[in-house]
């Protein structure tokens, strides 16, 4: 198994989105690349910790590629929006792709550059090594599974598209 970390605004919807993809075997929501140890949601929301709401995606590379995961990520974010996705505003909602394995960077960069060329302007999405990641509190994990009517900045049509994107034919 391999892992990659995606920040796409509120982590509830981002996690639910990636869970729809065949080959994603595990997800955890949490906080990435901040400047304190073991942050709480309340601390992250102060906009002073440097953390971004992020989803750890564990995937089977024999079933789904990093290239495909990254392409799907870009379908779920506004890559030019700074510190905002949907109605969520603040540095904790910034977008980013964080990698643990330096060998993943060239493939991620290739997709990033392709999207940037298509958009025609500089992307606001960070593409950085993962410095740290802390799991969010338990009530945030699988939030939309536990609360199907809960808040989500992503439209339900995206979940459907993701579920069908790489389904077995």
Buried (B, 14 or more C-beta within 10 A) or exposed (E): EBBBBBBBBBBBBBBBBBBBBBBBBEBBBBBBBBEBEEBBBEBBBEBEBBBBBBBBBBBEEEBBBBEBBBBBBBEBBBBBBEBBBBEBBBBBBBBBBBBBEEEBBEBBEEBBEBBBEEEEEEBBBBBBEBEBBBEBEEEBBBBBEEEEEEEBBBEEEBBEBBBEBBEEE
